[in-house]
């Protein structure tokens, strides 16, 4: 049984050797060894966390609102408090750093029949739950049948719509019969920061109503088990299982190195920086300015890249600008292209991320397999692609030198980095769209826009053109950084643009009550392998609802086209493991998105990570990217066997 201990009790927890850490208002605070008086009783009752055996990281999603409830199948739960990243083992996990799909609780790929109405899934043998019970096909069958039975589960509708039956052919083989052809059904079990996770049948079947079950303590197949948590939601502590070798992580990669891992809430990046400078926070995630401040002060901290741009630049998300195409004038493709061509991408990325973003002119990030499979092969088409301006005039908007121009600007500001072409391409991208305010002006004038005496843009009805760019309230996040940069560029062009910060952006986006926003300009791909179905299906016309009703797509442009619907249909009917066909259809989809520009991609999501090497080394930096570098991702458990205690060869 896990221990629920108070902040006061946790502050009494001691460490062996040189010192201890406690949880104070600003984060983890060290206690000098001279003030520590170890107690056998205290250690037995509340646990101890020897610093040299403990890894401390941050809860990305903030203070936990329901700290005693681990039932992640109902409503939103703080999965990055250690549930998805340490305690759970899904069937499969995407590793965007290596471009691979990791078979976790599954032992290999699913096998579909010819028309994608039946599939079988092989499970890994020798895996046990953290309470010692074996993991078998019965758990998978129970999970799916239970999700179908209770409307209160998040995935209820999906499984009712897609699964006719699920059967255990033997202890380690599961067969699904689907209600309709679906070549991507298995991806509901593919972890990419969220997936369908498996219930421990022997626990949930004892509950009268499993949707009301708190599932405390959490029991999973991952290499760590719940140790304790703060009832106010500030931290959660996990302990390595003694039987770690009966987990997929242990079977695949060996023994995790930290004995304890603590996820801690920090109110701001200043608290994170202070904690790392005092060696009481091993991993920080900051803004561009915050990371520079940390690296300038810390002697034992390192970034993902050893030189500028320092950042993690292989995250499978593309950031950018989303237009509400259900609201005039953003329903006009000429207007969307005008707003894109009014952006000087060199200035834009300087404002947004201090020139450290990797550009992408298409709606997927420049990382992993995508440059080789998609972005590189599309360069010729992008260069030859033209838009109609006015009276037969055409314009080629793509600038293949944009990445080099961003790099040159960064170098002019004193940043030092390699001039190797491969490094430039990987760090800054290939190209982007030209800064062409004259073409943007022609596109707007053609559609009835005009300028007043001061050069400010007026709508076709003669009223001032105002754009409200909706974004969140955390100003260091990429939604806000894109908003600030875009607004500055559009104001320079003569549009009365402003940033609208709100905590209600999700609801406003889903119901279409906005002009422009930043969620992401295209749904993130899975991050491994060639399949772009996850990206393109978000533009399916079946998901579009009238303004005021919630759209079913993840992102909110409310755009589709008959051509895109056909592309999605053909991709759905294609074997996801047929790389040649998947890529060919995927390129068609990316071209259709560029032609219509329902959203403008800018730069890939980047992370400003700082790792302290005082206690732990061999982090997955750019020189050795063996794993996803984030501790909040589900892949973190796969990092733990490769970390090394400081001083160990």
C-alpha positions as CSV (number, residue, x, y, z in Angstrom):
1,X,0.0,0.0,0.0
2,X,1.3,3.4,-0.8
3,X,1.9,6.1,1.8
4,X,0.0,9.3,1.7
5,X,2.2,11.7,3.6
6,X,1.9,15.4,4.3
7,X,4.3,18.2,3.2
8,X,5.4,18.5,6.9
9,X,6.2,14.7,7.1
10,X,8.0,14.8,3.8
11,X,10.2,17.6,5.0
12,X,11.4,15.2,7.7
13,X,12.5,12.6,5.2
14,X,16.3,12.2,5.4
15,X,19.0,11.0,3.2
16,X,22.1,8.9,3.9
17,X,25.4,10.6,3.5
18,X,25.9,14.3,2.7
19,X,22.4,15.8,3.0
20,X,18.7,15.7,2.4
21,X,16.1,17.5,0.3
22,X,12.7,18.8,1.4
23,X,9.8,20.4,-0.3
24,X,9.3,24.0,0.4
25,X,7.2,26.7,-1.2
26,X,9.7,27.3,-3.9
27,X,10.5,23.7,-4.6
28,X,13.1,21.3,-3.2
29,X,15.4,22.7,-0.5
30,X,18.6,21.0,0.7
31,X,19.2,20.4,4.4
32,X,22.9,20.3,5.6
33,X,24.0,16.9,6.8
34,X,24.9,18.3,10.2
35,X,21.2,19.1,10.9
36,X,20.0,15.6,10.0
37,X,19.2,13.0,12.7
38,X,18.1,9.8,11.0
39,X,15.3,7.8,12.6
40,X,14.6,4.2,12.0
41,X,10.9,4.9,12.8
42,X,10.7,7.8,10.5
43,X,12.4,5.9,7.7
44,X,10.0,3.0,8.1
45,X,6.9,5.1,8.3
46,X,7.4,7.7,5.6
47,X,10.4,6.5,3.5
48,X,13.7,8.0,2.9
49,X,15.1,9.4,-0.3
50,X,18.9,9.2,-0.4
51,X,19.9,12.0,-2.8
52,X,22.5,9.9,-4.7
53,X,19.8,7.3,-5.4
54,X,17.0,9.7,-6.2
55,X,16.2,11.5,-9.4
56,X,14.1,14.7,-9.1
57,X,12.2,16.2,-12.0
58,X,9.3,18.5,-12.6
59,X,5.6,17.8,-13.2
60,X,5.0,19.4,-16.6
61,X,1.3,19.8,-16.2
62,X,1.5,21.4,-12.8
63,X,0.1,20.8,-9.3
64,X,-2.1,17.7,-9.3
65,X,-5.7,18.5,-8.7
66,X,-6.9,15.0,-7.6
67,X,-3.8,13.6,-6.0
68,X,-5.4,10.5,-4.6
69,X,-7.1,9.5,-7.8
70,X,-5.1,7.5,-10.3
71,X,-8.0,6.3,-12.5
72,X,-6.7,7.7,-15.7
73,X,-9.4,6.1,-17.8
74,X,-12.0,8.7,-16.4
75,X,-11.6,12.4,-17.1
76,X,-8.2,14.2,-17.1
77,X,-5.5,12.9,-14.9
78,X,-2.0,14.2,-14.4
79,X,-0.3,11.3,-16.2
80,X,3.1,12.9,-16.2
81,X,3.3,12.7,-12.4
82,X,4.8,9.2,-13.1
83,X,1.8,7.2,-14.2
84,X,2.6,7.1,-18.0
85,X,6.3,7.7,-17.7
86,X,7.3,5.2,-15.0
87,X,4.4,2.9,-13.8
88,X,2.6,2.0,-17.0
89,X,3.6,-0.1,-19.9
90,X,1.4,0.2,-23.0
91,X,1.3,-2.3,-25.8
92,X,3.5,0.0,-28.0
93,X,5.3,3.3,-27.6
94,X,6.6,5.8,-30.1
95,X,10.2,6.9,-29.7
96,X,10.6,10.0,-31.8
97,X,14.3,10.3,-31.0
98,X,15.1,7.0,-32.7
99,X,12.2,6.9,-35.1
100,X,11.2,3.4,-33.8
101,X,8.1,1.8,-32.4
102,X,8.9,0.1,-29.1
103,X,6.9,-3.1,-28.4
104,X,6.3,-3.0,-24.7
105,X,3.5,-5.1,-23.3
106,X,3.1,-6.4,-26.9
107,X,5.8,-8.6,-28.3
108,X,5.6,-7.4,-31.9
109,X,3.4,-5.7,-34.5
110,X,-0.3,-6.4,-34.9
111,X,-1.4,-8.6,-37.8
112,X,-4.5,-7.5,-39.9
113,X,-6.5,-9.5,-42.3
114,X,-6.8,-8.4,-45.9
115,X,-9.7,-5.9,-45.4
116,X,-8.6,-4.6,-42.0
117,X,-11.6,-6.0,-40.1
118,X,-9.7,-8.4,-37.9
119,X,-6.4,-8.1,-36.2
120,X,-4.3,-10.2,-33.7
121,X,-1.9,-8.8,-31.2
122,X,0.9,-10.8,-29.6
123,X,1.7,-10.1,-26.0
124,X,5.0,-10.2,-24.2
125,X,5.5,-13.2,-21.9
126,X,7.0,-13.0,-18.4
127,X,5.5,-9.6,-17.5
128,X,3.9,-9.1,-14.2
129,X,1.9,-6.3,-12.6
130,X,3.6,-4.4,-9.8
131,X,1.7,-6.4,-7.2
132,X,3.1,-9.7,-8.6
133,X,0.1,-10.9,-10.7
134,X,0.9,-12.0,-14.2
135,X,-0.1,-9.8,-17.2
136,X,-2.0,-11.8,-19.8
137,X,-4.5,-11.6,-22.6
138,X,-7.3,-11.7,-20.1
139,X,-6.3,-8.2,-19.0
140,X,-6.6,-6.8,-22.5
141,X,-9.9,-8.5,-23.2
142,X,-11.3,-7.2,-19.8
143,X,-10.1,-3.7,-20.6
144,X,-11.9,-3.4,-24.0
145,X,-15.1,-5.1,-22.8
146,X,-15.2,-2.8,-19.7
147,X,-14.5,0.3,-21.7
148,X,-17.5,-0.7,-24.0
149,X,-19.7,-1.4,-21.0
150,X,-19.4,1.9,-19.1
151,X,-20.2,5.3,-20.7
152,X,-18.2,7.1,-18.0
153,X,-14.8,5.9,-19.5
154,X,-13.1,8.3,-21.9
155,X,-12.6,5.8,-24.7
156,X,-16.2,4.3,-24.4
157,X,-17.5,5.7,-27.7
158,X,-14.4,4.7,-29.7
159,X,-14.5,1.1,-28.7
160,X,-18.3,0.8,-29.1
161,X,-18.0,2.2,-32.6
162,X,-15.0,0.1,-33.6
163,X,-15.0,-3.3,-31.8
164,X,-17.4,-6.0,-32.5
165,X,-15.6,-8.5,-30.2
166,X,-12.3,-9.2,-28.5
167,X,-11.1,-12.7,-27.6
168,X,-8.1,-14.2,-25.9
169,X,-6.9,-16.9,-28.3
170,X,-4.4,-18.0,-25.6
171,X,-2.7,-16.4,-22.6
172,X,-0.6,-14.2,-24.9
173,X,-2.6,-13.6,-28.1
174,X,-5.6,-11.3,-28.5
175,X,-7.9,-11.2,-31.5
176,X,-10.1,-8.2,-32.3
177,X,-13.0,-8.3,-34.7
178,X,-13.9,-4.7,-35.8
179,X,-17.2,-3.3,-36.8
180,X,-15.7,-1.7,-39.9
181,X,-12.4,-1.7,-41.8
182,X,-9.8,0.3,-39.8
183,X,-6.1,-0.2,-40.7
184,X,-5.1,2.1,-37.8
185,X,-7.2,0.6,-35.0
186,X,-4.1,-0.6,-33.2
187,X,-2.8,3.0,-32.8
188,X,-5.3,3.5,-30.0
189,X,-2.9,1.4,-27.9
190,X,0.2,3.2,-29.3
191,X,1.5,5.6,-26.6
192,X,2.6,9.0,-27.8
193,X,1.6,11.0,-24.8
194,X,-1.7,9.3,-24.3
195,X,-3.2,6.0,-25.5
196,X,-5.6,3.3,-24.3
197,X,-3.9,1.7,-21.3
198,X,-4.7,-1.7,-20.0
199,X,-6.6,-2.4,-16.7
200,X,-5.3,-4.9,-14.2
201,X,-8.3,-7.2,-14.4
202,X,-7.8,-8.8,-11.0
203,X,-8.2,-5.3,-9.3
204,X,-10.9,-3.6,-11.4
205,X,-13.2,-6.6,-11.7
206,X,-13.7,-6.3,-7.9
207,X,-15.2,-2.8,-8.2
208,X,-18.9,-2.4,-8.3
209,X,-18.5,0.7,-10.6
210,X,-14.9,1.0,-12.0
211,X,-15.6,4.5,-13.2
212,X,-15.8,5.6,-9.6
213,X,-12.7,3.7,-8.5
214,X,-9.7,5.9,-7.4
215,X,-7.2,3.1,-8.2
216,X,-5.0,4.1,-5.3
217,X,-2.3,2.7,-5.1
218,X,-1.6,2.6,-8.9
219,X,-0.7,-0.9,-10.1
220,X,1.1,-1.1,-13.5
221,X,3.5,-3.2,-15.5
222,X,6.2,-0.4,-15.5
223,X,9.5,-0.7,-13.6
224,X,8.4,1.7,-10.8
225,X,5.7,1.4,-8.2
226,X,4.0,4.2,-6.2
227,X,5.8,5.1,-3.0
228,X,4.0,8.2,-1.7
229,X,2.4,11.5,-2.7
230,X,1.6,14.9,-1.3
231,X,-2.2,15.2,-0.6
232,X,-2.0,18.8,-1.8
233,X,-0.7,17.6,-5.2
234,X,2.8,19.1,-5.1
235,X,4.8,15.9,-5.6
236,X,4.6,12.2,-6.3
237,X,7.4,9.7,-5.4
238,X,8.0,6.4,-7.1
239,X,10.3,3.5,-6.1
240,X,12.0,1.0,-8.4
241,X,10.3,-2.4,-8.3
242,X,12.4,-5.3,-6.8
243,X,11.1,-7.4,-9.7
244,X,12.0,-4.8,-12.4
245,X,13.2,-7.7,-14.5
246,X,9.6,-8.8,-14.9
247,X,8.6,-5.5,-16.7
248,X,9.0,-4.7,-20.4
249,X,11.5,-2.0,-19.5
250,X,13.7,-4.5,-17.6
251,X,13.4,-7.2,-20.2
252,X,14.3,-4.9,-23.1
253,X,16.9,-2.5,-21.5
254,X,18.0,-3.8,-18.2
255,X,17.8,-2.4,-14.6
256,X,16.7,1.2,-14.1
257,X,19.4,3.1,-12.2
258,X,17.5,5.5,-9.9
259,X,16.0,3.8,-6.8
260,X,13.6,6.7,-6.3
261,X,12.1,9.2,-8.7
262,X,10.2,12.3,-7.4
263,X,8.0,14.5,-9.6
264,X,7.7,17.9,-8.1
265,X,5.6,21.0,-8.9
266,X,7.3,24.3,-9.4
267,X,5.4,27.5,-9.7
268,X,7.7,29.2,-12.1
269,X,11.0,28.8,-13.9
270,X,12.8,30.9,-11.3
271,X,12.1,28.2,-8.7
272,X,13.3,25.5,-11.1
273,X,16.6,27.4,-11.8
274,X,17.3,27.9,-8.1
275,X,16.6,24.3,-7.3
276,X,19.0,23.1,-10.1
277,X,21.7,25.5,-9.0
278,X,21.5,24.0,-5.6
279,X,21.5,20.4,-7.1
280,X,18.1,19.6,-5.9
281,X,16.4,19.3,-9.3
282,X,18.0,17.1,-11.9
283,X,15.9,18.2,-14.9
284,X,14.5,21.6,-15.7
285,X,12.3,22.8,-18.6
286,X,12.6,26.5,-19.2
287,X,12.2,29.3,-21.7
288,X,15.0,30.5,-24.0
289,X,16.0,33.2,-21.6
290,X,15.7,30.8,-18.6
291,X,18.0,28.2,-20.1
292,X,20.6,30.9,-20.9
293,X,20.4,32.1,-17.4
294,X,20.9,28.6,-16.0
295,X,23.8,27.8,-18.3
296,X,25.5,31.1,-17.4
297,X,25.4,30.3,-13.7
298,X,25.7,26.5,-13.4
299,X,28.9,24.6,-13.6
300,X,27.3,21.2,-13.6
301,X,24.3,21.8,-15.9
302,X,24.2,21.0,-19.6
303,X,21.7,21.5,-22.4
304,X,20.4,19.0,-25.0
305,X,22.9,20.4,-27.5
306,X,26.3,21.5,-26.4
307,X,26.3,24.6,-28.6
308,X,23.7,27.0,-29.9
309,X,20.8,26.5,-30.4
310,X,21.1,24.3,-27.3
311,X,17.5,23.1,-27.5
312,X,15.7,19.8,-28.0
313,X,14.7,20.0,-31.7
314,X,13.3,16.6,-32.4
315,X,9.9,16.8,-30.8
316,X,7.2,15.4,-33.1
317,X,5.1,18.6,-33.1
318,X,5.1,21.6,-35.5
319,X,4.1,25.0,-34.0
320,X,2.5,27.8,-35.9
321,X,-0.7,29.7,-36.6
322,X,-4.3,28.4,-36.9
323,X,-6.9,30.4,-38.8
324,X,-10.6,30.0,-38.1
325,X,-11.7,29.3,-41.6
326,X,-15.4,29.4,-40.6
327,X,-15.1,33.1,-39.8
328,X,-14.6,35.8,-42.5
329,X,-12.1,36.9,-43.7
330,X,-10.1,33.8,-42.8
331,X,-12.4,31.7,-44.9
332,X,-10.6,33.2,-47.9
333,X,-7.4,31.4,-49.0
334,X,-6.0,34.6,-50.4
335,X,-6.2,36.2,-47.0
336,X,-4.5,33.2,-45.3
337,X,-1.7,33.4,-47.8
338,X,-1.4,37.2,-47.4
339,X,-1.0,36.8,-43.6
340,X,1.7,34.2,-44.3
341,X,3.6,36.3,-46.8
342,X,3.5,39.3,-44.3
343,X,5.8,37.4,-42.0
344,X,9.6,37.8,-42.1
345,X,10.5,34.4,-40.7
346,X,14.0,35.6,-39.6
347,X,12.5,38.3,-37.4
348,X,9.6,36.0,-36.4
349,X,11.8,33.2,-34.9
350,X,14.1,35.8,-33.3
351,X,11.1,37.2,-31.4
352,X,9.6,33.8,-30.7
353,X,12.5,31.6,-29.7
354,X,15.7,33.6,-30.0
355,X,16.3,32.1,-33.5
356,X,16.6,28.6,-32.1
357,X,13.6,26.9,-33.8
358,X,13.9,24.5,-36.7
359,X,11.8,25.7,-39.6
360,X,9.3,23.6,-41.6
361,X,7.2,24.9,-44.5
362,X,5.0,21.9,-44.3
363,X,2.6,20.7,-41.6
364,X,4.9,18.2,-40.0
365,X,8.1,18.9,-38.0
366,X,11.7,18.7,-39.4
367,X,12.8,15.6,-37.4
368,X,13.3,11.9,-37.5
369,X,12.2,10.3,-40.8
370,X,10.3,13.3,-42.1
371,X,13.1,15.2,-43.8
372,X,14.2,12.1,-45.7
373,X,10.7,10.8,-46.5
374,X,8.7,14.0,-47.0
375,X,10.3,17.4,-46.6
376,X,13.4,16.6,-48.8
377,X,11.5,15.0,-51.6
378,X,9.0,17.9,-51.6
379,X,11.7,20.6,-52.1
380,X,11.3,20.6,-55.9
381,X,7.6,20.9,-55.7
382,X,7.8,23.6,-53.1
383,X,10.2,25.6,-55.2
384,X,8.0,25.3,-58.3
385,X,4.7,25.8,-56.5
386,X,2.9,29.1,-57.3
387,X,-0.1,31.0,-56.1
388,X,-2.4,33.1,-58.3
389,X,-2.0,36.8,-57.3
390,X,-4.1,39.0,-59.7
391,X,-4.8,39.4,-63.4
392,X,-2.8,36.3,-64.4
393,X,0.2,37.1,-62.2
394,X,1.6,34.2,-60.2
395,X,4.1,34.1,-57.4
396,X,6.4,31.3,-56.1
397,X,6.2,31.8,-52.3
398,X,8.8,29.3,-51.2
399,X,12.3,30.3,-50.1
400,X,14.7,27.4,-49.9
401,X,17.4,29.6,-48.2
402,X,15.3,30.5,-45.2
403,X,17.0,28.2,-42.8
404,X,20.4,29.6,-43.8
405,X,19.1,33.1,-43.3
406,X,18.0,32.3,-39.8
407,X,21.4,30.8,-39.1
408,X,23.2,33.8,-40.5
409,X,21.2,36.1,-38.3
410,X,21.9,34.1,-35.2
411,X,25.6,34.1,-36.0
412,X,25.5,37.9,-36.4
413,X,24.3,38.2,-32.9
414,X,27.3,36.4,-31.6
415,X,26.1,32.8,-31.3
416,X,28.8,30.2,-32.2
417,X,27.9,27.0,-34.0
418,X,29.0,24.7,-36.8
419,X,28.6,25.8,-40.4
420,X,28.3,22.2,-41.5
421,X,25.4,21.9,-44.0
422,X,24.0,18.9,-42.2
423,X,24.0,20.7,-38.9
424,X,22.4,23.8,-40.4
425,X,19.6,21.7,-42.0
426,X,18.9,19.8,-38.8
427,X,19.1,22.9,-36.5
428,X,17.4,25.5,-38.6
429,X,15.5,23.6,-41.3
430,X,15.6,23.8,-45.1
431,X,13.3,26.6,-46.1
432,X,10.2,28.6,-45.5
433,X,8.0,31.2,-47.2
434,X,9.3,34.5,-48.6
435,X,8.8,37.8,-46.9
436,X,6.7,39.4,-49.6
437,X,4.5,42.2,-48.2
438,X,4.0,43.6,-51.7
439,X,2.4,40.3,-52.8
440,X,0.3,40.1,-49.6
441,X,-1.0,43.6,-50.4
442,X,-2.0,42.6,-53.9
443,X,-3.9,39.6,-52.6
444,X,-5.8,41.7,-50.2
445,X,-6.6,44.5,-52.6
446,X,-7.9,41.9,-55.1
447,X,-10.4,40.8,-52.4
448,X,-11.8,44.3,-51.6
449,X,-9.5,45.3,-48.7
450,X,-8.1,48.8,-48.6
451,X,-5.8,51.0,-46.6
452,X,-6.7,54.2,-44.7
453,X,-4.6,57.4,-44.9
454,X,-2.2,56.1,-42.3
455,X,-1.6,52.9,-44.2
456,X,-3.7,50.7,-41.8
457,X,-5.7,47.9,-43.4
458,X,-9.5,48.1,-43.7
459,X,-11.9,45.2,-44.3
460,X,-14.0,45.1,-47.5
461,X,-16.8,46.8,-45.7
462,X,-14.5,49.7,-44.8
463,X,-14.1,49.0,-41.1
464,X,-10.7,48.6,-39.5
465,X,-9.2,45.1,-39.7
466,X,-8.7,43.8,-36.2
467,X,-7.2,40.4,-35.5
468,X,-7.5,38.9,-32.0
469,X,-4.8,36.2,-31.7
470,X,-6.0,33.8,-28.9
471,X,-3.5,32.0,-26.8
472,X,-2.8,30.7,-23.3
473,X,-1.6,32.5,-20.2
474,X,1.8,30.9,-19.9
475,X,3.9,33.4,-21.8
476,X,6.9,31.1,-22.2
477,X,4.9,28.4,-24.0
478,X,5.1,28.1,-27.8
479,X,1.5,29.1,-28.3
480,X,2.2,32.5,-26.7
481,X,5.6,32.8,-28.4
482,X,4.0,32.3,-31.8
483,X,1.2,34.7,-31.0
484,X,3.6,37.5,-29.9
485,X,5.7,37.1,-33.0
486,X,2.8,36.9,-35.5
487,X,1.1,39.9,-33.9
488,X,4.3,42.0,-34.2
489,X,4.7,41.0,-37.9
490,X,1.1,41.8,-38.8
491,X,1.1,45.1,-36.9
492,X,4.2,46.0,-38.9
493,X,2.2,45.2,-42.1
494,X,-0.6,47.6,-41.0
495,X,-3.2,45.2,-39.3
496,X,-4.6,46.1,-35.9
497,X,-3.6,42.7,-34.4
498,X,-3.5,41.9,-30.6
499,X,-2.8,39.0,-28.3
500,X,-5.8,37.6,-26.4
501,X,-4.6,35.6,-23.4
502,X,-7.1,33.2,-21.9
503,X,-7.3,30.1,-19.8
504,X,-10.5,29.1,-21.7
505,X,-8.8,28.7,-25.1
506,X,-9.7,25.0,-25.5
507,X,-13.4,25.6,-25.2
508,X,-13.3,28.7,-27.4
509,X,-11.3,26.8,-30.0
510,X,-13.5,23.8,-30.1
511,X,-16.7,26.0,-30.5
512,X,-15.1,28.3,-33.1
513,X,-15.2,31.5,-31.0
514,X,-11.9,33.0,-32.2
515,X,-10.1,34.6,-35.1
516,X,-6.6,33.1,-35.0
517,X,-5.0,30.8,-32.4
518,X,-2.1,28.6,-31.8
519,X,-2.9,25.0,-30.9
520,X,-0.7,23.4,-33.5
521,X,-1.2,24.1,-37.2
522,X,-1.5,20.4,-37.9
523,X,-2.0,17.5,-35.6
524,X,1.3,16.0,-34.6
525,X,2.3,12.8,-36.4
526,X,3.0,9.7,-34.2
527,X,6.7,10.6,-34.4
528,X,8.1,7.3,-35.7
529,X,7.7,5.6,-39.0
530,X,6.2,7.2,-42.2
531,X,2.5,7.2,-41.4
532,X,0.8,10.7,-41.5
533,X,-2.7,9.4,-40.9
534,X,-2.8,11.1,-37.5
535,X,-2.0,14.4,-39.2
536,X,-4.3,14.4,-42.1
537,X,-7.4,12.8,-40.6
538,X,-7.8,15.9,-38.4
539,X,-8.9,17.7,-41.6
540,X,-11.7,15.2,-42.2
541,X,-14.9,16.9,-43.2
542,X,-16.8,14.4,-41.0
543,X,-15.4,16.1,-37.9
544,X,-16.5,19.7,-38.8
545,X,-19.4,21.2,-37.0
546,X,-21.2,24.6,-37.3
547,X,-19.7,27.4,-35.2
548,X,-21.0,27.1,-31.7
549,X,-20.9,23.3,-31.7
550,X,-17.8,21.5,-30.6
551,X,-15.7,20.1,-33.5
552,X,-14.5,16.5,-33.1
553,X,-11.1,17.2,-34.5
554,X,-8.2,17.9,-32.2
555,X,-7.5,21.3,-33.9
556,X,-9.8,24.0,-34.8
557,X,-9.3,25.4,-38.3
558,X,-12.7,23.9,-39.4
559,X,-11.2,23.4,-42.8
560,X,-11.5,20.5,-45.2
561,X,-11.8,19.8,-48.9
562,X,-13.1,17.0,-51.1
563,X,-9.6,16.4,-52.2
564,X,-8.4,16.0,-48.6
565,X,-11.3,13.7,-47.8
566,X,-10.3,11.5,-50.7
567,X,-6.7,11.4,-49.5
568,X,-7.7,10.5,-46.0
569,X,-10.0,7.7,-47.3
570,X,-7.2,6.2,-49.4
571,X,-4.7,6.4,-46.6
572,X,-7.2,4.7,-44.3
573,X,-7.5,1.8,-46.8
574,X,-3.7,1.5,-47.1
575,X,-1.6,-0.9,-45.0
576,X,0.2,1.3,-42.5
577,X,3.3,-0.8,-42.9
578,X,3.4,-0.2,-46.7
579,X,5.9,2.6,-46.6
580,X,5.9,3.4,-50.3
581,X,2.2,3.8,-50.5
582,X,1.9,5.6,-47.2
583,X,4.5,8.2,-48.1
584,X,3.0,8.8,-51.6
585,X,-0.4,9.5,-50.2
586,X,1.0,11.5,-47.3
587,X,2.8,13.8,-49.7
588,X,-0.5,14.4,-51.5
589,X,-2.0,15.4,-48.2
590,X,0.8,17.8,-47.3
591,X,0.5,19.5,-50.7
592,X,-3.3,19.9,-50.3
593,X,-2.7,21.5,-46.9
594,X,-0.1,23.9,-48.3
595,X,-2.2,24.9,-51.3
596,X,-5.1,25.9,-49.0
597,X,-3.0,27.0,-46.0
598,X,-5.7,26.6,-43.3
599,X,-2.9,27.1,-40.8
600,X,0.7,28.4,-41.2
601,X,3.4,26.1,-39.9
602,X,6.4,27.9,-38.5
603,X,9.0,26.0,-36.4
604,X,9.1,22.6,-34.7
605,X,8.3,22.4,-31.0
606,X,11.6,22.9,-29.1
607,X,12.4,22.1,-25.5
608,X,14.8,24.2,-23.3
609,X,16.0,21.4,-21.1
610,X,18.8,21.7,-18.5
611,X,20.3,18.5,-17.0
612,X,22.3,18.7,-13.8
613,X,25.1,16.1,-13.9
614,X,25.9,16.3,-10.2
615,X,24.1,13.1,-9.4
616,X,23.1,11.6,-12.8
617,X,25.0,11.5,-16.1
618,X,24.6,9.9,-19.6
619,X,21.5,12.0,-20.4
620,X,20.2,11.4,-24.0
621,X,21.7,14.6,-25.5
622,X,22.1,15.4,-29.2
623,X,25.5,13.5,-29.3
624,X,23.8,10.4,-28.0
625,X,20.0,10.6,-28.6
626,X,19.2,7.1,-27.5
627,X,15.8,8.0,-26.2
628,X,13.2,10.7,-26.0
629,X,14.9,13.4,-23.8
630,X,11.8,14.5,-21.8
631,X,11.0,13.1,-18.4
632,X,7.2,13.8,-18.8
633,X,6.9,11.6,-21.9
634,X,6.0,7.9,-21.5
635,X,9.4,7.0,-22.8
636,X,11.1,8.2,-19.6
637,X,11.1,4.7,-18.1
638,X,13.2,3.6,-21.1
639,X,15.8,6.2,-20.3
640,X,16.2,5.1,-16.7
641,X,18.4,2.0,-17.4
642,X,20.9,4.1,-19.3
643,X,21.4,6.9,-16.7
644,X,24.5,6.6,-14.6
645,X,25.2,7.7,-11.1
646,X,27.8,10.5,-11.2
647,X,31.3,9.1,-11.0
648,X,30.4,5.7,-12.4
649,X,32.0,4.8,-15.7
